[in-house]
Amino acid sequence: MLQLVPYDRRAAVAYAHRWAYGRNPAYYAFDELGGDCTNFASQCLYAGTGVMNYTPTFGWYYVDAADRAPAWTGVPFFWNFMTRATSTPGPVGVRVPIELLRPGDFVQLRFRGSGDTFAHTPVVVSTGQIPTRANVLVAAHSNDADNRPLNTYENVVEMRFLHIVGSLKEADNEPETGEDDAEAEGL
């Protein structure tokens, strides 16, 4: 049985700040293979959830550069996994208006010239009291940035906002109580 566990937003944001201008050697850097933005976003998210989904093709996981789910590194696949309708292990997100973004959430950008495809996944590291494009700050790989205002991205045709509600994981076994032990002994 799956249970929804809290998302550690502080851990995700701390990871984003730590690695915004560097590359964690535990992960392959995809800069030369189409970009590293969603790989970085996934790393941040994993730092805050600790739960992967090892389902081949449709999961969200990273073992190494050759053994990973498309959702770990692909912008549209990341979105599709996070907003999936089925209850499977891993982080869960919902599309929200910008006003509901919190640090640790994600933005996806579609640029002029990219057709209908979203092409960038920055991590939200800070927001104003009422989030706007001017006060939502992001960290990202592929044009590395930290504390970059969202409104500084150029040629953006569309933005979509992903709020992480938690992560689904297998429920821990319920601890035994004295009552069960007493019933078993006939007391």
ABEGO torsion letter per residue (X at the ends): XBBBBBBBAAAAAAAAAAAAABBBAABBBAAAAGEAAAAAAAAAAAAAAGBBBABBGABBBBABAABBBAAAABAAAAAAAAABABBBBEBBBBBBBAAABBBGBBBBBBBBGAEABBABBBBBABBBABBBAAABBBBBBGGBBBGBBAAABBGBABBBBBBBAEBBBBBBBBBBBAAAAAAAAGX
